[in-house]
Amino acid sequence: MYNNDSGWSARYGDDGGVRLVGFQTVLGLDFRAAIVCGLLPLGVHDETKNPDWDTLRANEDAFDEALKNTKQNIRFLYVACTRAKEILHIVLPESGDSSVYVKMLEDAQ
């Protein structure tokens, strides 16, 4: 977003325009507006996209690892959604291969 208001540039940097950043790199940053998108791959790399918790409970180590990874992904999502000071847009898939994280956001509406 481009803005000529010098007050915003003093707080958010002088580079203006659109900044694309990953979930892991936004902690500590604030923006006037944020668009959170690309949620479909969240949880794929650590197999927490749609975990089968009943099956995971059979193996305590696998369950603990999946729970740890799920909590971390929820924290990433929370941090990403709280970076916007005024405007937040969340782009969700219209249909198809959804994930537990997308379902959480849909249920929060």
N, C-alpha and C positions, 0 to 999 in steps of 0.2 A: 504494500500500500504506500502510495506517495502522499506526503503531507508537508505543507509549507509552514505548519505551526512549529515555531522554534522550541516551544516548551516540550513537545514530544520528542524532538531530536535530542534534546539535552538529556532526557531520561532513557531513551531507547536507542540511541546511536544516530550518527549522521549519515549512514549509508542509504537509508530510505529503501523503497522498493519491497520486493518479496524475498523473504529468507526461508529457504527449505532446510529444515533440521530434523534429525531423528529424535525419537522419544528419549533416548539415553543422553542426549546433549542439551535438553532444554531446561534442566533443573537450574534455578537461579536466574533464568531469563524471563522477562515480562514483555508482552506485546500488546498493542492497542487492540488488535484483532488476531484471531488464530483460526486456522482450519485444520481439523484433525481428520486425517484420511489414511488409507492404506492399512486398514485394520485386518483384512483377511489373512495376511501372513503371520499376524501376531499369534504366537503359540505353536506355530508349525515347527520351528527349529528345536523346541524343547518338548514337543509332543503334548502340550497342554491346550491345544486348540479346542478339542472336545474330549477331555479325558474320561475314561470309564473308571470312576472312582471305586466301584465295587470290585473290579478286577485288580486294580492297583493295591487295594487294601490287603490282598493276599501276600504281597511282598512289601514288607515294612520300609525297606530302603527305597524302593521305587516310589512308594506312596509319599514318603518324606520329600524326595527330590521333586516330584510333581507338584506337591503342595508349595514347596519353596519357590519353584519357578512360576506357579500361578500367582502367588502373592507378589512376586517381583513384577510380573506383567501388569497386574492390577495397579501397582504403584506407578509404573511407567505411564499407563493410561490416565491415571489421576493427575499426575504431574503435567502431562500434555494438555489435558482439559482445563487446568487451572492457570495456564500461562496467559490467557486472554484477559485483559483488563476491562474491555467494553463489549466486544463482539466475539462469540464463539460459534463456529459452524462445525458440525460433525457430519462427515460424509460416510454413509453406511451403504453396503451393497443392497440393491433392490430386492434381490432374491438369490437363491443358490446356496453355495457352500458357506454357511454362517459359522460362527465360532461362539464359544462361551462369552468372550469379551464383547462381541457385537450384541449378543442377547442381553448382556448386562446393561448396555447403553440403551437398547430398545425398551427394556423394562423400566428404565429410569425416566423415560419421557413422560 
